Amino acid sequence: MGIVLGPNRYGKAETRVVRVVRDGERHELRDLNVSVALAGDLDATHRTGDNAGVLPTDSQKNTVYAFAKEHGIDQPEDFGLLLARHFVATQPTIHSARVHIEQYGWRRLGPHSFQRDGAETRTATVTVDGAGEWVVAGLADLVLLNSTDSEFWGYVKDPYTTLPETKDRVLATAVSARWRFAGPAGWAASYEGVKAALVAAFVDTYSFSLQQTLHAMGRRVLEERPEVVEVRLALPNKHHLLVDLSPFGLDNPNEVFVAADRPYGLIEGTVLRSEAPSYEGAF
């Protein structure tokens, strides 16, 4: 029985870059967290420590900063494509480059004043290899809550089940979503459209399970955004537990809750077009 080197990649993770565009008195701000992962003909460095084909991760970090200056930063998808294409085109030993970007929002307070936005984090993951290019956009920590129109009952009850059934509960989650494109798109408009579809589906769905809500959210995106072929969602169930106020002689008709942060249920799923071309490496 032999021993072989399996799939591998390396790169510089979480390079923080802030780009200020100084166009007169009114400045523009882009705030990114960029992670690069490269793969290819890297057997020698693993087996013998021969680094002749290795681009240092420090050089990858410097490329991020240099490209931010030379090319600017508009949409994270475009910046990721620029970097990934560069690494594959300029490094003979590198056959695949994956760039994952988190973009942090800042709300304008004045011509050159900003406040960090407490909303969700926008993400983009770009993969370039010999087979093609793939773009996956996404968001994380989009916190949503319905104070009613959610039930949970009819589930399996085993000897360890203590959870009572409910016909009226708070349903809250922090949405993590990633979606794959069929091809190039208007990244900014698509992001806002997908986000709006996710939120609308959450609001509109009378939920009997968080799984049902997940499916409705993914389906709404595909119905409204033709440029998207696959949606992957992770929805933690942010439990809101009814507080027992009876020791104080008080009723609690679904009005006072404790927001529990852990443990929590985690619901994950994928909704995709049946004809969507498959490429697991995009994610």
C-alpha positions as CSV (number, residue, x, y, z in Angstrom):
1,M,0.0,0.0,0.0
2,G,1.6,3.3,-1.2
3,I,1.5,6.7,0.3
4,V,0.7,9.7,-2.0
5,L,0.3,13.4,-1.6
6,G,-3.3,14.4,-1.9
7,P,-4.9,17.7,-2.9
8,N,-3.2,20.7,-1.4
9,R,-3.1,24.5,-1.7
10,Y,-1.4,27.4,0.1
11,G,-1.7,31.1,0.2
12,K,-1.9,34.3,2.3
13,A,-5.1,34.5,4.3
14,E,-6.9,37.6,5.5
15,T,-5.0,40.4,4.0
16,R,-6.8,43.5,5.2
17,V,-6.7,46.3,2.6
18,V,-8.5,49.7,2.8
19,R,-8.5,51.7,-0.4
20,V,-9.4,55.4,-0.3
21,V,-10.3,57.2,-3.5
22,R,-9.5,60.8,-3.1
23,D,-11.6,62.5,-5.8
24,G,-11.7,66.1,-4.7
25,E,-13.4,66.7,-1.4
26,R,-15.6,63.6,-1.6
27,H,-13.7,60.4,-0.9
28,E,-14.8,56.8,-1.5
29,L,-13.9,54.0,0.8
30,R,-13.4,50.2,0.1
31,D,-12.6,47.9,3.1
32,L,-11.7,44.3,2.2
33,N,-10.4,41.1,3.8
34,V,-8.7,39.1,1.0
35,S,-7.6,35.5,1.2
36,V,-5.6,33.8,-1.6
37,A,-5.2,30.0,-2.1
38,L,-3.0,28.6,-4.9
39,A,-2.8,25.1,-6.2
40,G,-0.8,23.3,-8.9
41,D,2.5,21.5,-9.3
42,L,3.7,21.7,-5.8
43,D,4.9,18.1,-5.1
44,A,8.6,19.2,-4.7
45,T,8.1,21.6,-1.9
46,H,6.0,19.0,0.0
47,R,8.3,16.1,-0.6
48,T,11.8,17.6,-0.4
49,G,11.3,21.2,0.6
50,D,12.3,22.5,-2.8
51,N,10.7,25.9,-3.0
52,A,11.7,26.7,-6.7
53,G,8.0,26.7,-7.7
54,V,6.6,28.5,-4.6
55,L,5.5,32.1,-4.8
56,P,5.9,33.3,-1.2
57,T,2.7,34.2,0.6
58,D,4.2,37.5,1.5
59,S,4.4,38.2,-2.3
60,Q,0.7,37.4,-2.6
61,K,-0.1,39.9,0.2
62,N,2.0,42.5,-1.6
63,T,0.2,41.8,-4.9
64,V,-3.1,42.6,-3.1
65,Y,-1.9,46.0,-2.0
66,A,-0.2,46.8,-5.3
67,F,-3.3,45.9,-7.3
68,A,-5.5,48.0,-5.0
69,K,-3.3,51.0,-5.9
70,E,-2.8,50.2,-9.6
71,H,-6.3,49.0,-10.5
72,G,-8.5,50.4,-7.7
73,I,-11.3,48.4,-6.1
74,D,-14.9,48.7,-7.3
75,Q,-16.7,45.4,-7.0
76,P,-15.1,42.6,-4.9
77,E,-15.9,40.0,-7.7
78,D,-13.9,42.0,-10.2
79,F,-11.0,42.5,-7.8
80,G,-11.0,38.8,-7.1
81,L,-11.0,37.9,-10.8
82,L,-8.1,40.3,-11.4
83,L,-6.0,38.7,-8.7
84,A,-6.8,35.1,-9.5
85,R,-6.1,35.5,-13.3
86,H,-2.8,37.2,-12.4
87,F,-1.5,34.3,-10.2
88,V,-2.5,31.6,-12.8
89,A,-1.1,33.6,-15.7
90,T,2.3,34.6,-14.1
91,Q,3.2,31.5,-12.1
92,P,4.1,28.4,-14.2
93,T,3.6,26.0,-11.3
94,I,0.2,27.4,-10.4
95,H,-2.8,25.9,-12.2
96,S,-5.6,27.1,-9.9
97,A,-6.1,30.3,-7.9
98,R,-8.9,30.8,-5.4
99,V,-9.6,34.3,-4.0
100,H,-12.1,34.8,-1.2
101,I,-13.0,38.4,-0.3
102,E,-15.1,39.8,2.6
103,Q,-16.2,43.4,2.1
104,Y,-17.1,45.5,5.1
105,G,-19.6,48.3,4.7
106,W,-19.1,51.9,5.8
107,R,-22.0,54.5,6.0
108,R,-21.1,57.9,4.7
109,L,-21.3,60.7,7.3
110,G,-19.8,63.5,5.2
111,P,-17.5,64.1,2.2
112,H,-14.7,62.2,3.9
113,S,-16.3,60.8,7.1
114,F,-17.6,57.3,7.6
115,Q,-19.2,55.1,10.2
116,R,-18.7,51.3,10.1
117,D,-22.0,49.7,9.0
118,G,-23.4,47.1,11.4
119,A,-25.2,45.2,8.6
120,E,-24.2,42.0,6.9
121,T,-20.8,41.3,5.4
122,R,-20.6,40.9,1.6
123,T,-18.4,38.1,0.3
124,A,-17.1,37.0,-3.1
125,T,-15.1,33.8,-3.9
126,V,-13.4,33.6,-7.3
127,T,-11.8,30.5,-8.7
128,V,-9.7,30.5,-11.9
129,D,-8.1,27.3,-13.3
130,G,-7.6,25.5,-16.6
131,A,-11.2,24.6,-16.9
132,G,-12.6,28.1,-16.6
133,E,-13.6,30.8,-14.2
134,W,-16.3,30.7,-11.4
135,V,-17.7,33.5,-9.3
136,V,-19.6,32.9,-6.1
137,A,-21.1,35.9,-4.3
138,G,-22.5,35.8,-0.9
139,L,-23.3,37.5,2.4
140,A,-22.8,36.6,6.1
141,D,-24.5,37.6,9.3
142,L,-27.7,39.0,7.8
143,V,-29.7,38.9,11.0
144,L,-33.5,38.5,10.5
145,L,-36.4,38.0,12.9
146,N,-40.1,37.3,12.6
147,S,-41.9,37.8,15.9
148,T,-44.8,35.6,14.9
149,D,-46.0,33.5,11.8
150,S,-43.8,30.6,12.8
151,E,-44.8,27.2,14.3
152,F,-43.0,24.0,15.1
153,W,-44.9,20.8,15.9
154,G,-45.4,17.3,14.6
155,Y,-41.8,16.3,15.0
156,V,-40.3,13.0,16.2
157,K,-40.4,12.5,20.0
158,D,-37.9,10.0,21.4
159,P,-37.2,9.3,25.1
160,Y,-35.0,12.4,25.3
161,T,-37.4,14.9,23.8
162,T,-38.4,17.7,26.2
163,L,-39.1,20.5,23.6
164,P,-42.8,21.5,23.7
165,E,-44.7,22.0,20.5
166,T,-45.6,25.5,19.6
167,K,-48.1,27.2,17.3
168,D,-46.6,30.7,17.7
169,R,-42.9,31.3,18.2
170,V,-40.1,33.9,17.4
171,L,-38.1,32.8,14.3
172,A,-34.7,34.4,14.1
173,T,-31.5,33.6,12.2
174,A,-28.2,35.1,11.0
175,V,-28.2,34.2,7.3
176,S,-25.1,33.0,5.6
177,A,-25.7,32.7,1.8
178,R,-23.6,32.0,-1.2
179,W,-24.8,31.9,-4.8
180,R,-23.1,30.8,-8.0
181,F,-23.5,32.7,-11.3
182,A,-24.1,31.3,-14.8
183,G,-21.6,33.8,-16.1
184,P,-20.6,37.4,-15.8
185,A,-23.2,39.7,-14.2
186,G,-23.7,43.2,-12.9
187,W,-22.2,42.3,-9.6
188,A,-23.5,45.3,-7.5
189,A,-27.1,45.2,-8.8
190,S,-27.2,41.4,-8.5
191,Y,-26.0,41.5,-4.9
192,E,-28.7,43.9,-3.9
193,G,-31.3,41.9,-5.9
194,V,-30.4,38.6,-4.2
195,K,-30.3,40.2,-0.8
196,A,-33.8,41.7,-1.4
197,A,-35.1,38.3,-2.5
198,L,-33.7,36.6,0.5
199,V,-35.3,39.1,2.9
200,A,-38.6,39.2,1.1
201,A,-38.9,35.4,1.2
202,F,-38.1,35.3,4.9
203,V,-40.8,38.0,5.6
204,D,-43.4,36.4,3.4
205,T,-43.1,32.8,4.5
206,Y,-45.5,31.5,7.2
207,S,-43.0,29.0,8.6
208,F,-43.6,25.5,10.0
209,S,-39.9,24.8,10.0
210,L,-36.7,26.7,9.4
211,Q,-36.0,24.2,6.6
212,Q,-39.2,25.4,4.9
213,T,-38.0,29.0,5.2
214,L,-34.5,28.1,3.8
215,H,-36.1,26.5,0.7
216,A,-38.4,29.4,0.2
217,M,-35.5,31.8,0.3
218,G,-33.4,29.9,-2.2
219,R,-36.3,29.4,-4.5
220,R,-37.2,33.1,-4.4
221,V,-33.6,34.0,-5.5
222,L,-33.7,31.7,-8.5
223,E,-37.2,32.9,-9.5
224,E,-36.1,36.5,-9.5
225,R,-32.5,36.4,-10.5
226,P,-31.9,34.6,-13.8
227,E,-28.1,35.1,-13.5
228,V,-27.9,32.8,-10.5
229,V,-27.9,29.0,-10.9
230,E,-27.3,27.8,-7.3
231,V,-27.9,29.1,-3.8
232,R,-26.3,27.6,-0.6
233,L,-27.7,28.7,2.7
234,A,-26.8,28.2,6.3
235,L,-29.4,29.3,8.8
236,P,-28.6,29.1,12.6
237,N,-31.8,29.0,14.6
238,K,-31.3,31.8,17.1
239,H,-33.6,30.5,19.8
240,H,-35.8,33.0,21.7
241,L,-37.0,31.2,24.8
242,L,-40.1,32.3,26.7
243,V,-39.3,33.4,30.2
244,D,-41.3,31.9,33.0
245,L,-42.7,34.9,34.9
246,S,-45.2,32.9,37.0
247,P,-42.9,33.1,40.1
248,F,-43.6,36.9,40.0
249,G,-47.4,36.5,39.5
250,L,-47.1,37.6,35.9
251,D,-48.5,36.1,32.7
252,N,-46.2,36.0,29.6
253,P,-48.3,35.7,26.4
254,N,-45.3,35.5,24.1
255,E,-43.9,38.9,25.1
256,V,-40.7,38.4,27.1
257,F,-38.0,36.1,25.8
258,V,-34.4,35.3,26.6
259,A,-32.2,35.3,23.5
260,A,-30.0,32.2,23.8
261,D,-26.7,32.2,21.8
262,R,-25.8,28.5,22.2
263,P,-26.4,25.7,21.6
264,Y,-28.4,26.4,18.5
265,G,-29.9,24.5,15.6
266,L,-28.1,24.8,12.3
267,I,-30.0,24.3,9.1
268,E,-28.1,24.1,5.8
269,G,-29.2,23.4,2.3
270,T,-28.8,24.0,-1.4
271,V,-31.4,25.1,-3.9
272,L,-30.4,25.0,-7.6
273,R,-31.6,24.9,-11.1
274,S,-31.9,21.3,-12.3
275,E,-30.0,22.2,-15.5
276,A,-27.2,24.0,-13.6
277,P,-23.7,22.8,-14.7
278,S,-21.9,21.3,-11.7
279,Y,-18.6,22.5,-10.3
280,E,-18.1,21.8,-6.7
281,G,-14.8,23.6,-6.7
282,A,-16.5,26.9,-7.1
283,F,-17.5,26.9,-3.5
